[in-house]
Amino acid sequence: MATASLAAASLSRYAFAEPSQSITEVAPAGGGDKTTIRPLRVHVPESQLVDLRRRIKSTRWPEGETVTDASQGVQLATMQKLAQYWSTDYNWRKVEARLNSLPQFVTEIDGLDIHFIHVRSKHQNALPVIVTHGWPGSIIEQLKIIDPLTNPTAHGGNASDAFDVVIPSLPGYGFSGKPTATGWDPARIARAWIALMKRLGYTRYVAQGGDWGNAVTEQMALIAPPELLGIHTNMPATVPDDIANTLKYGNSPPASLSPDEKHAFDQLDYFYRHGLGYAQEMANRPQTLYGIEDSPIGLAAWMLDHDAASQAMIARVFEGQSEGLTRDDVLDNVTLYWVTNTAVSSARLYWENKLNFFAPKHVAIPVAVSVFPDEIYAAPQSWTEHAYQKLIHYNRLPKGGHFAAWEQPQAFTEEVRVSFRTLR
């Protein structure tokens, strides 16, 4: 990255229109090449936040579920507690200020503006890492790990553990541009990330991801640019073909499965039977989801219903219990989707994707895997070793789920440190 170009660039600002309109970037003074790296700040007009609160308060509620659990979806009591807090006590300006305290940039890659956070460590020989979020996540997921990774000595680590951290927003998500044509699948995003790291001047780096972040990170590993030393994932793709076929046809699990393998099988079976509805809709008919673009409560419920463990945890949060996430954490993320008008544009990634999400991709470069117990499935070590021929780290954590960096930032940070020590 050319510091002279950054110093010369005017401060870009995202100007937000009404939710029914698209986000537009105010061009730097004097125009210029959009492939340069331009600083960015976030400001949401107060009128949009007033409109958000009005919409929440005017929600037309359905009747309550006819069961005593969440088997019919996110429960009415949870959503009404969320709505009460969101419309009265929640303060978007806090997370907006937090975002603006970080170095944020935008640059055009392959015809699309890509937004990213880029924090350099003060320590020499810091290892660059590009961290990719998923759905229904965003850059909000990774905010808690930035300082521990870049400033390890202030968080129980050593200077030798330091990273430069790059956190991009996926195309169609957050402050990145929205594709206006088809083709932005995980492989194309991976190529864009490789171009981004090259544009930043990095000649060696590692990559990390979960959810769509894993799909993109594994595609980077398959492209295998010489600068990419290895990857870390907290949602690995390890399901063997025979297990996938057994699940597909609803057959009983093989008797030969170990306890860990049987547990993973049962988790996958539950997810495919009860938790995959959102993905199927977005993969087939993302444009139909007008309701979540128009109703903040509809959007929040859709995002909360990602997986059973996360939904249960968030329900407990709005009951007042202390968890890895807070009410503000949850609503920072949902509000980001709302103010950027990205409910449908983010959903299209499911339509674009043609990969089998959990099938091994035969990654040949070094891979580190951290398994959190409440992930969609806790990948057994046996499956993981078979899926990654150069597995350099495998660890099962005692707590945490799908949003690992967000829920358990201390454990997640230590996993990233340990995973890449042998590659420095």
Secondary structure, DSSP 8 states (H G I E B T S, - for coil): --HHHHHHS--EEEE---TTS--EEE--TT---TTS-EEEEEE--HHHHHHHHHHHHT-------SSSSSTTSS-HHHHHHHHHHHHHT--HHHHHHHHHTS-EEEEEETTEEEEEEEE--SSTT-EEEEEE--SS--GGGGHHHHHHHH-GGGTT--GGG-EEEEEE--TTSTTS---SSS---HHHHHHHHHHHHHHTT-SSEEEEESTHHHHHHHHHHHH--TTEEEEEESS-----HHHHHHHHTT----TT--HHHHHHHHHHHHIIIII-HHHHHHHH-GGG-HHHHH-HHHHHHHHHTT-HHHHHHHHHHHTT---SS-HHHHHHHHHHHHHHT-HHHHHHHHHH--S-TTS-----S-EEEEE-TBSSS---HHHHHHH-TTEEEEEE-SS-BTTHHHH-HHHHHHHHHHHHGGG-
